[in-house]
Amino acid sequence: MADDDTPLPLDPERIRAEFPSFRQSELRDFAHFENAGGSYTCAPVLNRMRHYYWNTKVQPGHPFGPSQDAARAMDESYRRLALAMNLSPEWIQFGPSTSANTYTLAHAFEGWLKPGDAIIVTNQDHEANTGVWRKLVSRGVDVREWTMDRDSGHLDLAALDKLINAKVRLIAMPHASNIVGEINPVEDVTRRAQIFREIEVEIAALPGRQREAFLMRYWEEMDVAETAAAMGCSEGSVKTHCSRAVHALSRALKAKGITL
Ligand SMILES: Cc1ncc(COP(=O)(O)O)c(C=O)c1O
């Protein structure tokens, strides 16, 4: 077993013993279901924080002892977090708080969105993870809410299927929700989003007139007469373009193992 591995299965007694707070008598009969900022901190983290505040709270990476130690600790944190999340370290980004991080992310993302693009948010999220995305409505973004089942608290995939289409550029959802205490099937959601990405790729590969007719009819939801007027052709031609486009798309997607 590598140094960084935690022995499995997790032993609740051993884990609990790592949290000094739970040794306090006031917390003895207390069940605390939380994550993110509102949770108690375990001893290894407290020890590292103490070491940081006592010894290495200086600008990192300068040529003196504590500063070099601080830089090493930072590098180590990227490596360890990447390992815990099964990512490469370039994917790890630290920021001041979840609210500030999502604010920055939404601000960056906003430049890629145009009016009429859609995003999906959920009501199973903490405000810090959802508020910034919802505010994009003021930029003309169509914000769609994937709501929890009232009785179970689940985010059902069938409900997502009714919201997702090729106009959706982003799905902002919790992986682990501390509102209902469950882990969501992010892989299934990602797969659904990727199918729409594939559809976009195939639409881009259609001959120009077919693509135009298809997008107006099925994306812009224009009727046959409106599409014919916009394209300057007969309604019959619109129907032919659309039917060829649908056949070409379903053939191309089937070849990629996608059936709709
Ligand atoms: C799930 C979740 N996300 C985000 C936050 C808020 O994070 P921050 O204070 O870092 O903005 C909380 C606060 O407890 C939370 O429970």
The ligand as an SDF file (V2000), in Angstrom:
LIG
                    3D

 16 16  0  0  0  0  0  0  0  0999 V2000
  -22.1320   22.7160    0.2400 C   0  0  0  0  0  0  0  0  0  0  0  0
  -21.6060   24.0650    0.5890 C   0  0  0  0  0  0  0  0  0  0  0  0
  -21.0210   24.7910   -0.3780 N   0  0  0  0  0  0  0  0  0  0  0  0
  -20.5230   26.0240   -0.1020 C   0  0  0  0  0  0  0  0  0  0  0  0
  -20.6120   26.5860    1.1570 C   0  0  0  0  0  0  0  0  0  0  0  0
  -20.0900   27.9760    1.3860 C   0  0  0  0  0  0  0  0  0  0  0  0
  -18.7880   28.0360    1.1330 O   0  0  0  0  0  0  0  0  0  0  0  0
  -17.9480   29.3950    1.2700 P   0  0  0  0  0  0  0  0  0  0  0  0
  -18.2140   29.9520    2.6300 O   0  0  0  0  0  0  0  0  0  0  0  0
  -16.5530   28.8610    1.0920 O   0  0  0  0  0  0  0  0  0  0  0  0
  -18.3580   30.3310    0.2000 O   0  0  0  0  0  0  0  0  0  0  0  0
  -21.1960   25.8720    2.2040 C   0  0  0  0  0  0  0  0  0  0  0  0
  -21.2430   26.4270    3.5680 C   0  0  0  0  0  0  0  0  0  0  0  0
  -21.3440   25.7490    4.5220 O   0  0  0  0  0  0  0  0  0  0  0  0
  -21.7130   24.5860    1.9110 C   0  0  0  0  0  0  0  0  0  0  0  0
  -22.3080   23.8680    2.8680 O   0  0  0  0  0  0  0  0  0  0  0  0
  1  2  1  0
  2  3  1  0
  2 15  2  0
  3  4  2  0
  4  5  1  0
  5  6  1  0
  5 12  2  0
  6  7  1  0
  7  8  1  0
  8  9  2  0
  8 10  1  0
  8 11  1  0
 12 13  1  0
 12 15  1  0
 13 14  2  0
 15 16  1  0
M  END
$$$$
